[in-house]
């Protein structure tokens, strides 16, 4: 069956409708105008005005229905999973806020215990509950400095995204717009090229490169630029998210971890986008066979509720009241959402499901790559996948304008996707996605690429 027939059949089966208006529709247009007039400029990607969302299906205020392949970053269990909604509703009738940084609750005790067990490692863990992945990374910056007061330098990687507050933003290096006009951030933050094998910054080829992008840290930087005994932490995404869904060779993570350990430098594993089952492991670092001293959790850990956590080695705890805290970390709704999300992940085997369906999905995308010369690379793990558009497969030059046309066409045909990196489209469906929905998404992508 041709993809156009698959698309038609799936539309009929699911009783879905392709958008009937140029977006936004008449009702949505007024709302978009209001937000554009009053909201500060953020990262709006498409004029979709959401009315309802369930599972992977989003309906806008004009009655158009979309298949959402973006929100798996945050709603791992799908939009409004009934178990998560029930847990939130039940908790809202008990208490919403008791100033959890100051007081205790059975719910918080249970959640921090589960999060501590979720993160791999051989030592005891401590958990800092917070509101966003950025705040989790800020906690790691402060905890590692607190425990090593003579160490002030930080190391990150080009392409990284660790947040937009002034501390975390000093480590972010994904787009110029995220850094322009904000200097000075934290001083003495050093960035190295990430293991971007598809477009190697050193113009080498894996594996003949001997993973120079990792070894250069010790063999050059630590000898000529960065005194290792002054480094308080190394921040690493096990798979770069905003930077383009870049999957490094496992040796890269292993070598960086070994270097950090040899020099007594805390290793911070930023799992905010890659964690909570998306890659077919609960945490993406598990693919690389190493552990971290600090693990930043966020986005999907609460199925759409604003919640995050920093899980760190117990010896990195502040140990002094008031050195670090917040107000809303560990609020009742957030804790209930995390507790229910982890229950659903276990009950529905969503990590295993991500591995199984991710393998199916990436094969469909590779078939699509064979049909379209504009697709230079297909990459990712589990249900954290991306396709990268190029002007030419030999030069691998990014084709940003073509990517943007594909994204616009996807929205016009009822598929929600988001860009990332220079010229990639990220595909992150909720872990409850099924094969029919994957087939549907691939059919829409096929159509969107042909039209672009």
C-alpha positions in Angstrom: 0.0 0.0 0.0 1.4 3.4 -0.9 1.9 6.0 1.8 -0.8 8.2 0.5 -3.3 5.3 0.8 -2.0 4.6 4.3 -2.7 8.2 5.2 -6.2 8.1 3.8 -6.9 4.8 5.5 -5.7 6.0 8.9 -7.7 9.2 8.6 -10.8 7.1 8.0 -10.0 4.6 10.8 -9.4 7.3 13.4 -12.1 9.7 12.1 -9.4 12.4 12.1 -9.6 15.5 10.0 -6.8 17.3 8.3 -7.0 21.1 9.2 -9.7 22.8 7.2 -8.4 26.3 7.4 -5.1 28.0 6.9 -3.7 28.1 10.5 -4.9 29.7 12.6 -8.6 29.3 11.9 -11.2 32.0 12.5 -11.6 31.3 16.2 -7.9 30.7 16.8 -6.9 33.9 14.9 -8.2 36.2 17.7 -6.4 34.2 20.4 -3.1 34.2 18.5 -3.4 38.0 18.0 -3.9 38.5 21.8 -1.0 36.3 22.7 1.3 38.0 20.1 0.3 41.4 21.5 0.8 40.5 25.2 3.2 37.5 25.5 6.9 38.2 25.6 8.7 36.7 22.5 9.4 33.1 23.2 9.7 30.1 20.9 6.2 29.9 19.2 6.5 27.5 16.3 3.0 27.2 14.8 -0.4 29.1 15.3 -2.2 26.1 16.8 -4.6 27.1 19.5 -5.3 24.1 21.7 -8.8 23.3 23.0 -8.4 19.6 24.1 -5.6 17.0 24.2 -5.8 13.3 24.9 -3.2 10.7 24.3 -1.4 11.9 21.1 -4.5 13.7 19.7 -4.8 17.5 19.9 -7.9 19.4 18.9 -7.8 23.2 18.3 -10.5 25.8 18.8 -11.6 25.6 15.2 -12.2 21.8 15.4 -9.0 20.8 13.6 -7.4 17.6 14.9 -3.6 17.0 15.0 -1.4 14.0 15.8 1.1 15.3 18.3 4.7 14.1 17.8 6.2 16.8 19.9 4.9 16.4 23.4 6.6 13.1 24.2 9.4 15.3 25.5 7.1 16.3 28.4 4.1 14.1 28.4 5.7 10.7 28.3 2.4 9.0 29.3 0.4 11.0 26.7 -1.8 14.0 27.1 -4.1 13.7 30.2 -3.4 10.1 31.0 -6.4 9.1 33.2 -4.2 7.7 36.0 -2.2 10.9 36.1 -5.3 13.1 36.0 -6.9 11.1 38.8 -3.8 11.3 41.0 -3.7 15.1 40.5 -7.4 15.5 41.2 -7.2 13.3 44.3 -4.2 15.2 45.6 -5.9 18.6 44.9 -8.5 17.6 47.5 -5.8 16.8 50.1 -3.4 19.7 49.9 -1.8 21.8 47.1 1.0 23.5 49.0 2.5 23.0 52.4 5.9 24.6 51.8 7.6 21.3 51.2 11.1 22.7 51.5 10.2 23.4 55.2 7.8 20.6 56.1 7.4 16.9 55.5 4.8 14.7 53.8 4.4 10.9 53.1 4.0 11.9 49.4 7.3 13.7 49.2 9.1 10.9 51.1 7.7 8.3 48.6 8.6 10.4 45.5 12.2 11.3 46.5 12.8 7.6 47.4 11.6 6.5 44.0 13.7 9.1 42.2 16.8 8.2 44.1 16.3 4.6 43.2 15.6 5.5 39.5 19.1 7.0 39.0 21.9 4.5 38.6 24.8 4.6 40.9 26.5 2.7 43.7 26.3 5.3 46.5 23.5 7.0 48.5 21.6 9.7 46.7 19.9 13.0 47.8 17.1 14.7 45.8 16.3 18.4 45.3 12.7 18.8 44.1 12.2 21.9 41.8 10.1 23.2 39.0 12.1 22.9 35.7 15.2 21.3 34.2 16.9 24.7 34.3 16.4 24.9 38.0 17.7 21.3 38.4 20.9 22.3 36.5 21.3 25.4 38.6 21.2 23.2 41.7 24.0 21.1 40.2 26.1 24.2 39.6 25.6 25.3 43.2 26.0 21.9 44.8 29.3 21.2 43.0 30.7 24.6 43.9 29.5 24.4 47.5 31.4 21.2 48.0 34.5 22.3 46.2 34.9 26.0 47.1 38.3 26.3 45.4 36.9 25.0 42.1 35.0 27.6 40.1 35.3 26.5 36.4 32.6 24.6 34.5 32.9 22.6 31.3 30.1 22.1 28.8 29.8 21.2 25.1 29.0 23.1 22.0 25.4 22.3 21.0 24.3 21.8 24.6 21.1 23.1 26.1 21.0 23.3 29.9 18.5 26.1 30.4 18.0 29.9 30.0 18.6 31.3 33.5 21.8 33.2 33.8 23.7 30.3 35.4 22.4 27.5 33.2 22.6 29.8 30.2 26.4 30.1 30.6 26.5 26.3 29.8 24.0 26.4 27.0 25.6 26.6 23.6 23.0 25.6 21.1 22.0 28.8 19.3 23.4 32.3 19.2 20.0 33.7 20.1 20.2 32.0 23.5 23.5 33.7 24.4 23.5 37.0 22.5 23.4 40.2 24.7 23.4 38.2 28.0 27.1 38.4 28.8 28.5 38.2 31.3 27.2 34.9 32.5 29.1 32.8 35.0 32.8 33.4 34.1 35.3 30.6 33.3 32.8 28.3 31.5 34.6 26.3 28.8 33.0 24.6 25.8 34.3 21.7 23.8 32.9 20.3 20.5 30.4 17.5 21.2 30.7 14.1 19.4 28.8 15.1 16.4 29.9 12.4 14.1 27.6 13.3 11.2 29.2 16.7 10.9 32.5 16.2 12.8 34.0 19.5 13.8 37.4 18.0 13.5 36.7 16.6 10.0 37.4 13.1 11.2 35.5 9.8 10.8 34.4 7.4 13.4 35.9 5.1 14.6 39.2 5.9 13.0 39.2 9.2 15.0 40.0 7.4 18.2 37.3 9.6 19.8 39.6 12.6 19.7 36.7 14.9 20.7 36.7 13.3 24.1 40.5 12.7 24.5 41.3 16.3 23.6 40.0 17.4 27.0 42.8 15.7 28.9 45.5 15.7 26.2 45.2 19.4 25.3 42.7 21.5 27.3 43.9 20.2 30.7 47.5 20.8 29.7 47.2 24.3 28.1 44.0 26.0 29.1 41.9 24.6 31.9 43.6 23.6 35.2 41.6 20.4 36.1 41.9 21.0 39.8 39.9 24.2 39.3 36.9 22.5 37.5 33.8 22.2 39.7 31.7 20.1 37.2 31.4 18.8 33.7 27.9 19.0 32.2 27.0 16.4 29.5 23.8 15.5 27.7 23.9 11.8 27.0 22.0 12.6 23.8 22.0 16.3 22.8 18.4 17.6 22.6 18.0 21.1 21.4 21.4 20.7 19.6 19.9 18.3 17.1 19.2 14.9 18.8 22.9 14.1 18.5 23.7 10.5 19.6 27.4 10.2 20.5 29.4 7.0 20.3 29.2 5.3 23.7 33.0 5.6 24.0 32.7 9.4 24.1 30.6 9.4 27.2 32.7 6.7 28.8 36.0 8.6 28.1 34.6 11.9 29.4 33.3 10.2 32.5 36.7 8.5 33.1 38.5 11.8 32.7 36.2 13.5 35.2 36.7 10.7 37.7 40.5 10.7 37.4 40.5 14.4 38.2 37.9 14.4 40.9 35.5 16.4 38.9 31.7 15.8 39.4 30.0 14.6 36.3 26.5 16.1 35.7 24.2 14.0 33.5 21.5 16.3 32.0 18.6 14.0 31.3 16.0 16.7 31.2 15.1 16.0 27.5 16.5 12.5 27.0 15.3 10.9 30.3 12.2 9.1 31.5 12.1 6.3 29.0 12.2 8.1 25.7 15.4 6.3 24.5 14.3 2.8 25.4 16.1 3.1 28.8 14.7 4.9 31.8 17.8 7.2 31.5 19.8 7.7 28.4 23.1 7.4 30.2 22.3 3.7 30.7 23.1 3.2 27.0 26.7 4.2 27.7 27.2 2.0 30.8 28.4 4.8 33.1 26.9 6.7 36.1 26.9 10.3 37.1 27.4 12.3 40.3 24.5 14.6 39.5 21.4 13.8 37.4 19.1 16.5 36.2 15.5 15.3 35.6 12.6 17.3 34.2 10.1 17.6 31.4 8.5 14.1 31.2 9.0 13.2 34.8 5.6 14.8 35.6 3.6 14.0 32.4 3.1 17.7 31.7 3.1 19.2 35.2 5.9 21.7 35.9 8.2 19.6 38.0 11.9 18.6 38.0 14.6 17.2 40.3 18.3 17.1 40.9 19.4 13.7 42.1 22.9 13.9 43.4 25.5 11.8 45.3 24.8 12.2 49.0 28.2 13.7 49.7 27.3 16.6 47.4 24.5 17.7 49.6 24.7 21.3 50.9 24.5 20.2 54.5 23.7 23.7 55.7 20.1 24.9 55.9 19.5 27.9 53.6 22.4 27.3 51.3 19.9 26.3 48.6 16.1 25.9 48.5 13.0 27.2 46.7 9.3 27.7 47.3 7.3 25.5 45.0 9.6 22.5 44.8 7.7 19.4 46.0 4.2 21.0 45.8 1.4 18.5 46.1 0.3 18.6 42.4 3.9 18.1 41.2 4.6 15.2 43.6 1.3 13.5 42.7 2.1 13.8 39.0 5.6 12.3 39.4 4.3 9.4 41.5 1.5 8.6 39.0 3.8 9.0 36.0 6.3 6.4 37.4 3.3 4.1 38.2 2.1 4.3 34.6 5.6 3.8 33.3 5.9 0.6 35.2 2.3 -0.7 34.7 2.3 -0.1 30.9 5.9 -1.1 30.3 6.5 2.2 28.6 10.3 2.0 28.6 10.2 -1.4 26.8 7.5 0.0 24.5 9.7 2.9 23.6 12.6 0.6 22.6 10.3 -1.7 20.6 8.3 1.0 18.7 11.4 3.2 18.4 13.1 0.4 16.4 10.1 0.2 14.2 9.9 4.0 13.8 13.5 4.5 12.8 13.3 1.8 10.2 10.3 3.6 8.6 12.3 6.8 8.7 15.3 5.1 7.0 13.0 3.9 4.3 11.8 7.5 3.9 15.5 8.5 3.7 16.0 6.2 0.7 13.1 7.9 -1.1 14.1 11.5 -0.5 17.6 12.8 -1.2 17.0 15.8 1.0 17.2 13.6 4.1 20.8 13.4 5.0 20.7 11.7 8.4 18.2 9.7 10.5 19.3 9.4 14.1 18.2 8.8 17.7 17.3 6.1 20.1 13.9 4.7 21.1 11.3 7.3 20.5 13.7 10.3 20.6 14.4 10.5 16.9 15.3 13.1 14.3 15.7 13.5 10.5 18.2 16.0 9.3 17.8 17.8 5.9 20.7 18.7 3.7 21.3 20.5 0.4 23.6 17.7 -0.7 24.4 14.3 0.9 28.0 14.5 0.0 28.7 18.0 1.6 26.0 17.4 4.4 25.3 21.2 4.3 22.2 21.9 6.4 19.1 22.9 4.5 17.3 25.1 7.0 14.8 26.6 4.6 13.7 23.2 3.3 13.4 21.9 6.9 11.2 24.9 7.8 9.0 24.2 4.8 8.6 20.6 5.8 7.7 21.6 9.4 5.0 24.1 8.1 3.6 21.4 5.7 3.4 18.9 8.6 1.3 21.3 10.6 -0.9 22.0 7.6 -1.6 18.3 7.2 -2.3 17.6 10.9 1.1 16.5 12.3 2.8 18.4 15.1 6.6 18.3 14.9 9.4 20.7 16.1 12.7 21.7 14.7 16.1 21.2 16.5 19.7 21.7 15.7 20.6 23.4 12.4 18.3 21.6 10.0 16.7 18.7 11.8 13.1 17.8 12.7 12.7 16.1 16.1 10.1 13.3 16.4 9.1 12.6 20.0 5.7 11.0 20.4 4.4 10.1 23.8 5.5 6.6 24.8 1.9 5.4 24.4 2.1 5.8 20.7 1.0 2.9 18.5 2.1 1.6 15.1 -0.8 3.1 13.3 0.1 6.5 14.6 3.7 6.0 13.6 2.6 4.9 10.1 0.4 8.0 9.9 3.2 10.3 10.9 5.6 8.8 8.3 2.9 9.2 5.7 2.4 12.9 6.5 6.2 13.4 6.6 6.4 11.8 3.1 3.7 14.1 1.8 5.2 17.2 3.5 8.7 16.5 2.1 7.3 16.0 -1.5 5.4 19.2 -1.3 8.4 21.1 0.1 
